[in-house]
Amino acid sequence: MLESFASFLSNTGAAALFQDGGLDAVKTLIMLAVACVLLYLAIVKKYEPLLLLPIAFGMMLTNLPVLRDSSAIMMHTEWFTDTSYMIDGHSLDVGMIVREGGLLDLLYLGVKLGIYPPLIFIGIGCMTDFGPLIANPKSILLGAAAQFGVFFTFIGALVISALVPSIAWGVKEAASIGIIGGADGPTAIYVTKSLAPQLLPAIAVAAYSYMALIPIIQPPFMKLLTTKKARCVVMDQLRPVSKTEKIIFPIVVTLVVAFIIPDAVSLVGCLMLGNLFKESGVCDRLARTAQNELMNIVTIFLGVTVGATATASSFLTPSTLGIVLLGLVAFIFSTCGGLVLGDIMYVLTKGKVNPLIGSAGVSAVPMAARVSQTVGQKENPSNFLLMHAMGPNVAGVIGSAVAAGVFLSMFNGL
């Protein structure tokens, strides 16, 4: 009886906590504390709860103290990042993962194989109205300008890596960090899982955290880079967009992107497929399923498994802090890029464009557009910028996916 009790005690989580020594125990406790803080932000502060909550809980699950040889291990991050576990040093050993993997290992295949982000884009497409963009095609330039932070941070990450030898970031890592500036979580995950999977936990947490903090981050820069007079501009009402235009748009965009940047088609094509479900009027059941059941299920799988990659060994590093800081830089410069072009449009149109809509060029739909509306209405209570801001906002979704395709086409084969 005593031996059985001793065996039970040796297999508890408390025993596993100190299996590798005191320092590892401290790191584990820190990661559990980080997971609890993120859960607090998701539940109490309601910061992007639909994704931040499953990410935080996945982080907690993967850092629970479990003995190394225990069958309770749900995630083996080394199988996806360590080349010694791969076939020929680069291909996943899917057979081993299926035979020996835990629950989260199996679900993470959807991330690693690039399945979840495109499926989420189908749901996003079903919920997106491209009418404001079609009615005002110039707003696509604002969505493009808001990708400035992506490429600025990409270059900045390479410069930092060259100046600080201890930070080993190559072009793949720099591209993965830069894409945070697009303010599009699924796109950031899609790029990082291919180019720098070891950075996935930090980049996912940074991307979704900054998306949630848009109402806090953007307004100071919106006021800094625009004048009081410009912020008060009331824009003319957008023209009505016909159903035919809305049906043709996703088809044309898919074809154009496919001919120019084929690597972006997985994301842009799925986005446009979902939108075509919605706008065609003949696939109501598919549209409802894509934007509700399918998107909710995939969001759970994506969030929990991405969070589960955030182990102490991969997350508690100087590199993680650098990624979080550079992610903020990327997001700020993307916001400023859209605002600066908005200022230019304000001048060129002799005051007909309110530059505040430029900040909505980041692809956080529809939150960034709502921030433009809120700031504009504080300056002028009769100002209604929401629909005007939705043009650059949805253009930003396309822009971030195109930026992702550019990085993948340039660096995925290296």
N, C-alpha and C positions, 0 to 999 in steps of 0.2 A: 504493500500500500504506500509506504514511504517513497519507494522507488518510482511509483507511478505519479505521485504528487510532485516529486523532484523533476520528473520528465515533463510534466505539465508546466511547471514554473520555467524550465529552460526553454520552452517553446512559446512563451508569451512575448508580446510586443515589447514589454519593458526589458526583457533579456536581450532581444534583438537590437534594441536601441544602443546598447553599449557593446555590441558584438565587435565593432571595429575600433573601439577606443573613444575617449571623451570628446575629441575634436569633431569626429563625425556625428556624435550625438548632438552636439551643439548646433552643427549645420542642419541636422534634421529638424530640430526644434525651431530654428529660424525659418526654415521653409514652411513648416506648419503654421507659424505665426503669420508669415506673408499670405498664405492661403486664407487664413481667418480674416485678415485685413481686407483682402479682395472680396470675400464673402460679405463683409460689412458694407463695403462700397456698393456692391450689387444689390443687397437687400434693403439696407437702411437709406442709403443715398440714391439708390436707383440709377447708378451709372451703368448704362448698357447691360442691364441684368440678364437679358436673354442669352448673352454670350459670356459675360464676365462671371456669372454664377457657375455655369458648368466648367469653365476654365479653372476657376478657383477650387472647385470641388475635385476636379481631376488632379490638380496640383497636390491637394491634400491626400488623395488616394495613393499617388505614386510615392509620397514621402512618409507614409505610415511605416513604422518600424516592423520589418518582417525579416526573418532569418533568410540568409542567402539561398539556402537549398529548399526553402519552403514552397509548397504548391500554391500558397496564397499570393505569390507575386503576380500582379496583373499586367505589369508593363516592364519590358526589357528594352530600355532605350538604346543600349549598346548594339542590339541587333540591327538597328536602323542607321547607326552612325559609325560604327566600328567596322572597317573593311575586312577585318579578320573573320567576321561572321557572314560575309557576303560571298557569293559565287563570283569567281574571277576578280575579286576585289572591288566590284562596283554594282553587281546585280543582287537584289534582295533574295535571300534563301526563303522563298515563300513556303516551301514544303516544311522546313524546320519551324517556321512561325506557326503554321497551321497545326503541326503535330505537338509542339511543346509550348506554344504561347499561351499567355493568359488572355482574359477577356479584352483588355485594352490593347494588347498587341494585335489582336484580330481586327478590332475596330480601327486601329491606327493605319491599317493598310489602305483605308479609304483616303487618308491624308497623303500618305507616301506615294500612292499610285495616282494622285491627282484627281480623285473622284468627287470628293465633297465640295470643294469650291465651285466648280462648274454647276453642280446641282443647285447650290445656293443661288447662283446667278440666274438660273431659270426662274426661281421664286421671285427674285428681285425684279426681273423683267416683267413678271406678271403684275407687280405692284407699281410699276413705273409708267408715268405718262410722259411721253416724249413730245407732246403737243407744244409746250412752251419753247422747246428747242427748235422744233420745225417752224413755229411761227416767227421766231427770231434767230435765224441761223448764225448771226454774228456772235451769239452767246457761246458757241462752240469754241471760239477763240479764248474766252475766259476760262473754260474748262481746261484748255491746253496750257494756258499761262499758269494755272494753278498746279501744274506738274513741275514747275521750276524747282521747288524744294526737293523733289525726288532726285534730279540730276545734280543739283548743287551739293546735296548731302553725299551722293555717290562719290563725287570728286573729293569732298571734304574727308570722307572716311579713308580714301586712298592716301591723302596727304598725312593724316594722323598716323596711319600705319607706317608710312615712310619715316616720320619723325620720332615715333615711339616704337623701338624694336620689340618690346615685350608684347605689343598688340599685333598679332599676325593676321591682318585682314587683307585678303586678296580682292580681285575684282568681283568674285562671286559674293563674298561677304559684304562688300561695299554696296553692291546692287540690292541685296536683301535688306540692308539697313535703309538705303535711300527710298525704297518703295513704301516705307512707313508714311512718307510725306503725302502719298495719295489718299490717306485717311480711308482706306478700304481694307478691312480685316481679311476677308477671303482672298483678295489679290495678294496681300502680303504673305499669307500662308502659302499660297500657290507658288509664288516665286521662291520663297525660302526653302520649302520642302525639296525643291529641285537643286537649288544652288548652294545653300548652306544649312542643311538640316540641324546641325549642332547649335545654330542660333535661333531655332524656331521658338523655344519657350520665351526668351526675352523679347523677340520681335512681335510675337502674338500679343503678349501682355502689354507692350508699349503701344502697339497699333490700336487695340481696343480701348486702352485707358485714355489715349489722346482723343479718340473719337467721342468718348463719353464726356470729355472735358471741353468740347468745342464751345459751349456757352460761356466758359470762363476764359479760354485762351484767345479766342478770336476778337471779341469787342475792343480790347485796348489797342490792337493793331489796326482795327477798322477806323477808329477815331484818330489814330496817329497819322495814318496815310491818306486821310480824306479831309476836306474842309467842311465846315458847318453848312455852307451854302450848297455844296454838292450832295451832302447827306439828306438835305431837305427836298431834293428834286423828286417830283411826282412823274412817273413815267406813263406814257400813253398806253392805253389798254391794248393787249395783244389781239391780233386778228384771229378769227375762228379757224380751226384746222379741220379739214375734211377727213372722213373715215378712210378714204382712198389714200390720202397722204400718210396717215398713221399705219396703214397696212404695207405700203411700199417702203417706208423708211427702214424697218428692221431688215428687210430683204436686201436693200441696197447697201446698208452699212456692213452687213455680213460679207457681201461680195467684195466690197472695197477693201475691208480689212484683210480678207483672205488673200487678195492679190498683192497687198503691200507687206503685211506682217503676218504670215501664216501662224506663227507661234502664239498670237493673241486670239486666234479663232476659238480655242476651247472656252475662254471666258466670254468674249464678245458674242460668239455664236450662240452660246447658251442664254446669255442675256437677251438677245434678240428673239430667240425661240420663245422664251417666256412671254416677251412683249407681244409677239405675233399670236400666241394663244389668247391673250387678252383682247387685242384690237380686232382680230378677225371676226369675233362674235360667233364662231362655229365650234369653239372648244371650251365652253364654259366649265364643264366638269374638269377638264385637264387644268385649266387656269386656277380653279378653286383648290384642286389638289396640290398643285405646284406651290402656291403661295401660302398654303396652310399646312396640311399633313406632311408633305414631302420636305418643305423647308424646315418645319419644326423638328422632324426626326433627324435630318442631317445636321441641323444646328446643335442638337444634343450630342451626337456622335463626334462632331468636329470639336466642339468646345471641351468636352471631357478628355478626349485623347490628346489634344494639343496641350492642355494643362498638365496631363500626365507625363509629358516630356520634360517638365520643369523639375528635374531632380537637383539636389544640392550641388552635385559635382558639375552640372552644366549651367546652373543659374547663379550660384554665388561666386562670381568671378569678376575681375575688373572689367572684362569685356562687356559683361551685362550692363554695368553702370554706364559705360561708354555708349552702348546701343540705346539705352533709355534717353540719355542726353541728346544724342544725335537724332533720335526719333523726334524729339521735341523741336530741334532745329529744323528738321525736314518739314514738319507740320507748319511751323511758323513761316518759313520761307515760301511754302506752297500758298498759304493764305495771302502773304504779301505779294506774291507774283500775280494772283488774280486781282488784288486791289490796285496794283500799279497799272495794269492794263485797263482796269475800270476807270481809273483817272484819265488815262489817255483817250479812252472812248468818250468820256465826259467832255473833254476839250474838243475832240474832233467833231462831235455831234452838236457842239455849241449848247451843252447843258441838257441834252435830252436823255442821257444815260446816267442813272444813279450809280456811282462807283461801288456802293456797298454790295451790289450783287456779285461783284468779282470775288468776294470772299467765299461765296457758295460754290466756287469752282472745284473745291475739294469734293471727293465723291461720297461724303457721309450724307446719304439721302434719308429723310428730308431735313435732318437736323440743321445742317449748314444753311439751308434756305430759310429755315425758321429764325435763325440768328440774324440773318440779313433783314428779315421782316421786323424783328423785335427792335433792333438798333435803329432802323429807319423810322419806325413809328414813334420811337421816343423823341427823335429829332423833329418829326412832323406828324402829328396824330392823324392827319388825313392821308398819310402815305401807306400804300399797300404794295409791297414789293415781292410778296411770296411767289406769285406765279412767274414774275420776271426772274427771280432768283432760281426757280426750278430749272430754267433753261441751262445755265452754267452748271447747276448741280448735277443734272443727269449727264451733261457733257463730261463732267469730271469722272463719272463712272466709266464711260467709254475711254477717257483719257488715261486713267490709271491702268485699265486693262491693256491698252496699247503700250504704255510704258513698260508694263510687265512683259509683254511680248517682245519688245525691243531688247530687254535684258536677257531674256531666255534665248533669243535667237543669236545674240552675241556671245554669251558666256556658257550656255548649258553644255556645249560640246568640249569645253576646255578641260 
